[in-house]
Amino acid sequence: MSKLKKTIVAIFLLLFMYLCFSVIVSNQAYVSIPFYFLNLNEYPLVGEWLPAITFYLAGSVFIVLFILMLFTIFYPKKLSQFKFRETDGVLRISKKAVEGFVAESLIAEKLMKNPNVKATMSQRKIKIKVKGDYQIVSDLFGKTDQWSKTLETQLHELIGPDVKISIKIKFEKPRPENNNRVT
């Protein structure tokens, strides 16, 4: 975790701890405990500001938690296979089948040796990430773009022309196979 992320998380945790502390102070009269905290108004220098800060902080936390709840409810479900029903029967396309299809296509086109393919499937989307050692070819990026378009059309033909699915292919960390070569 980077220092920036640690700092942001620490600030949010401090604000949440302050909110919890103010709730404890406000409700301490309802529980018998051996010690007693001052009321929020009685703290020196900041006593008159604490109730207003607590109110706005609690409202902000409520809104953030509500947005997180909505995001959790409506976040698209990840699938391990697509299932298409027709009058003739059912077509199931699994994530492993898509990954294998892409890997075999890469090897057949001689673009990569040992490709590592990861597919993410959701309701109507397929995202494919490809890593691996590129074979030394001229116009590498032109060939990968052409291969991506060809693969997209092949996957659309496999699934069916009437099914609307978005397919995105991304090459990660392109590097040649022999990067220790002296020129």
N, C-alpha and C positions, 0 to 999 in steps of 0.2 A: 504494500500500500504506500503510495507516495505521500510526501509531507503535506501537500495541499489537501489531499483526501483526509488525512489524519486530522488536520487542523479543522476542516469543515465538520467532520464527525464529532470532534471534541467540543466545538462551539454548540452544535445542536444538542449534544448530551448535557452540557452545562445548562442550557436553557430549559431542557426537559427536567433536569434535577431541580432547578429553581422552581419550576411549576409544581413539581411534586412536594417540595418543601413548603410552598405557600398553601397547598391543600392540607398538609399535615398541621401547619400552624392554625389554619382556619377551623379545623375539625378536632383539635386536641381536647376540647371541652367534653366531647362525647365518649372519650375513652379514658380510663383511669391509668395514668402513667406516673412513675415516681418523680419526674421532672416536668418543668413547665417552660414553654417558649413564650417570648413576648408576642403580643398581637402585631400584625403587620404595620399598623399605624404608629407603634411605639418604638420602632427601631430608629436610632439616631441618624441624622443626615438624610436618610432615604425613606423614612417612614411614610411620608405623605405621597411618595411616588409609587411605592410597592403595590398598592391595590390596582392602580391604573395599569401598571406594567403587567401584572398578573392577568388582568382581564384581557388585554390585547394579545398577550402570549397564548393564553388558553384559546382565544378565538382563532388565532393563526394555526395552532396545532390541530384544532378541530377541522379547519378547512383543508389542511394538508392531508390529514387522515381520511377525510371524505373523498378527496381526489384519488388517493392511493387505493381506497376501496373500489371506486369506480374503475380505475385502471385494472385492478385485479379481476373484477367481474368481466370486463369486456376485452381483456387481452386474448388474442387469438390462440386457440388450442393447437399444440404441436401434435402432428400425426405421425404414426409409424407406417401407415399405408393409406393410399387412396382407394376408395371403393365406388365403382360406377355400376349402376344397375341399368340394364336394358331389357328388352323383351326376350332376347336370346339367352341372357344369363347375367352373371356378375363378373366384372373385371376388377381385379385387385392388383395394385402396383405398390410394392413395398419400398421403403427407403433404401434398403440394401440393394434392391434391383436397380434403382436409379443410380446409386453409387457405382455399382458394378458396370452398368451400361456406360457411364461417363469414363470410368477408368479404362475399359476396353477400347473405347473410342480414342482416347488419348494415346494409348499404346499403338493402336492400328495406324494412326496418323503420324507416329514417330515424333511426337512433340515432347514427350516426357518419358523418363525411365522411372519406374516405381512411383506412380502418382498416388498421392494421398487425397482422397475425395471425401468431403463431408457434405451431406445433404440435409437441409432443414425443410420440413414440409409442414405447412399450415393449411387452413381451409381451402384456399384457391391459389396458393403460391408455392413455388419450389425455389429455394435458394441453394446454390451449389458453390462451395468453396474448394478450390483446387490448389494443392501445394505439391512440390516435387522438384526434381532436378531436370531442367530443360536440356534437351539435346542441342548441340550447337547447330543452328540453322540460320540462314540469312533471313531477314525480314521476320523476326520472331513475333513481334507484336501484330503485324498484319496477318500472319498465319493463325495466331490465337484468336483474333477477332473473327476471322472467317470460320474457324472451327467452332467458335461459340454460336454463331448464327446457324451453322449447319446442325449443330447438336440441338438447338432450340426447335428447329423445324422437325428433326427426327423425333424428339420427345412429344411434340404436339401431334405428330402423325401416330405415334404409339398410343397416346391417350385417347385421341379422337379429335377430329376437326371441330366438332360442335361444342366441346367442353372448353370453357374459358379458364385458362390457368396462366398465371404470370410466372415466367421462368427467368431467373437471373443467375448468371454465372460470373464468378469473381476469381481471378488468379491472385494468389497471395505470395508475396516475396519472390518475385521472379529472379532467379539467379541461374547462371550457366552451370553445367555439370562440372566443368573443369576450371575452377576459379583460381588455381595455383599456377596456371600456365604463364610463362614468361614471354612477353611479346617483344 
